[in-house]
């Protein structure tokens, strides 16, 4: 079974203390409000990255990633999005 590191709402914040937790993962998933391409590059340097953009992300993150990502991993269907809906 794969180990997944799940992040969201980092807003470009990075701390090197994250590295030991992410290095033991097989993949990193970021569920939006990434903050910058620099952060995605840092994550990609550690492990393969799957990501979606969030409501605070601008270009080029919206160009590089979709608002949702649907995939299957180890026979489990996954739908990743930043905001699943708004109240009302």
JOGI-V358049 format. One line per field, one symbol per residue. ss: DSSP state (H for helix, E for strand, C for the rest). phi: phi as a letter, one per 40 degrees, with the letter a starting at -180 (. if undefined). burial: b if it has 16 or more other ideal C-beta (glycine too) atoms within 10 Angstrom, else e. A space follows every 50 residues. Layout:
BEGIN
ss: ???
phi: ???
burial: ???
END
This chain:
BEGIN
ss: CCCEEEECCCCCCCCHHHHHHHHCCCEEEECCCCCCHHHHHHHHHHCEEE EECCCCCCCCHHHHCECEEEEEECCEEEEEECCCCCCC
phi: .ccbcbbafcfgcbbcccdcccccccabbbchfchacdccccccccadbb abcbcccbccccccbccabbabbfgbcbbbacbcibcg
burial: eeeebebbebeeeeeeebeeebeebeebbbbbbbbbeebbebbeeebebb bbbbeebeeebeeebeeeeeeeeeeeeeebbbeeeeee
END
